[in-house]
Amino acid sequence: QTRKGKTMKPVNLNTQILLFFIPVLGYYAWYRIGKLWSGFFLNLALGLTVIPLFIYPNMMLYQNFLFLTISIIGFTIKIYFLVKWSKEHNKLCENSLED
């Protein structure tokens, strides 16, 4: 199986998660599975969700709790999709080797 003229190779899930937590290299993790734009838009959605919290600086304690909660939920969603799509990518690679 190829993606835009390049042969697809299986990815290691542990490496994908490690890359995810290193700033900027997270995009490389999305790129390796052919989901760069999906990863970009997930990051953008999390960023746009957090930005309104900085508009109301008077609610600091509540704001910090909300920021932390949204960040944890956002990271959980992004990791879920990274793992899910990495597994799908690996299945596609396995299927292409069998053909």
C-alpha positions as CSV (number, residue, x, y, z in Angstrom):
1,Q,0.0,0.0,0.0
2,T,1.3,3.4,-0.8
3,R,0.4,6.9,0.3
4,K,1.2,9.6,-2.2
5,G,3.9,7.5,-3.8
6,K,5.5,6.5,-0.6
7,T,5.5,3.0,0.8
8,M,3.7,2.8,4.2
9,K,5.6,1.3,7.1
10,P,4.1,0.1,10.4
11,V,4.6,2.4,13.3
12,N,5.5,1.5,16.9
13,L,2.8,2.7,19.3
14,N,5.2,3.5,22.1
15,T,7.3,5.6,19.7
16,Q,4.1,7.4,18.5
17,I,3.1,8.3,22.1
18,L,6.7,9.4,23.0
19,L,6.7,11.7,19.9
20,F,3.3,13.0,20.8
21,F,4.6,14.4,24.1
22,I,7.6,16.1,22.6
23,P,6.7,19.6,21.3
24,V,6.7,19.9,17.5
25,L,7.5,16.2,17.1
26,G,3.9,15.4,17.8
27,Y,3.2,16.5,14.3
28,Y,5.7,14.0,13.0
29,A,3.7,11.3,14.8
30,W,0.6,12.4,13.0
31,Y,2.5,12.6,9.7
32,R,3.8,9.0,10.1
33,I,0.3,7.7,10.0
34,G,-0.9,10.0,7.3
35,K,-3.1,12.1,9.6
36,L,-1.1,15.3,9.8
37,W,-4.1,17.6,9.1
38,S,-6.3,15.7,11.5
39,G,-3.7,16.1,14.3
40,F,-3.4,19.8,13.4
41,F,-7.1,20.4,13.7
42,L,-7.3,18.4,17.0
43,N,-4.6,20.7,18.4
44,L,-6.3,23.8,17.0
45,A,-9.7,22.7,18.6
46,L,-8.0,22.3,22.0
47,G,-6.3,25.7,21.6
48,L,-9.5,27.4,20.7
49,T,-11.3,25.8,23.6
50,V,-8.7,27.1,26.1
51,I,-8.4,30.7,24.7
52,P,-11.7,32.0,26.1
53,L,-10.4,31.2,29.6
54,F,-7.9,34.0,29.3
55,I,-10.6,36.6,28.5
56,Y,-11.9,36.5,32.1
57,P,-8.8,36.8,34.3
58,N,-10.9,37.6,37.5
59,M,-11.9,34.0,38.1
60,M,-8.3,32.6,38.7
61,L,-9.1,29.6,40.8
62,Y,-12.0,28.5,38.7
63,Q,-10.1,29.4,35.6
64,N,-7.1,27.2,36.6
65,F,-9.3,24.2,37.4
66,L,-11.2,24.6,34.0
67,F,-7.9,25.0,32.1
68,L,-6.5,21.9,33.7
69,T,-9.7,19.9,33.1
70,I,-10.0,20.9,29.5
71,S,-6.3,20.2,28.9
72,I,-6.6,16.7,30.4
73,I,-9.7,15.9,28.4
74,G,-8.1,17.4,25.2
75,F,-4.9,15.4,25.6
76,T,-6.9,12.2,26.3
77,I,-8.9,12.7,23.1
78,K,-5.8,13.3,21.1
79,I,-4.0,10.3,22.5
80,Y,-7.1,8.1,21.9
81,F,-7.2,9.1,18.2
82,L,-3.4,8.8,17.8
83,V,-3.5,5.2,19.1
84,K,-6.6,4.4,17.2
85,W,-5.4,5.7,13.9
86,S,-1.9,4.2,14.4
87,K,-3.5,0.8,14.9
88,E,-5.6,1.3,11.7
89,H,-2.4,2.4,9.9
90,N,-0.6,-0.8,11.0
91,K,-3.5,-3.0,9.9
92,L,-3.4,-1.3,6.5
93,C,0.3,-2.0,6.3
94,E,-0.2,-5.7,7.3
95,N,-3.0,-6.1,4.7
96,S,-0.7,-4.6,2.0
97,L,2.0,-7.0,2.8
98,E,-0.4,-10.0,2.5
99,D,-1.5,-8.9,-1.0
